[in-house]
Amino acid sequence: MVTKQAEVLNKSGIHARPASVLVNEAKRFQSRITIQNLNRTNMKSVNAKSMVMVLSLEATQGTNVAISAEGTDEREAVDALIELINNGINE
C-alpha cells in the first residue's frame, strides 16, 4: 500500500467539476484507491472512484487529504492523483 498527502489548492475546493476529474483519473488504475479528509476528525477513507463519496469529503481549499492505493499500479495511481491535486485539479 502506498499513501501520500496533499493540500487542496482550488479556491472552491473539490466541488463537482474537480471531483469528476479526480474520479475519472482514479478510474484509469486497477488498484483500490481511497481518499481521506485529514482535517475532519472521524472521517474515514472513501472510494476515490466514486463521485458521491469524493463529494462527501467536503474538501475545501486548504484541506489536507491522504490518497492511498493498493494493487498492481498503486504507486503510479497515488503519484498521478497527488500531482493532479497539487496542480489545482485542472482549475
Salt bridges, closest charged atoms under 4 A:
GLU25 OE2 - ARG28 NH2 3.10
GLU58 OE1 - ARG40 NH1 3.36
ASP79 OD1 - LYS4 NZ 2.51
GLU91 OE2 - HIS15 NE2 2.98
GLU91 OE2 - ARG17 NH1 3.32
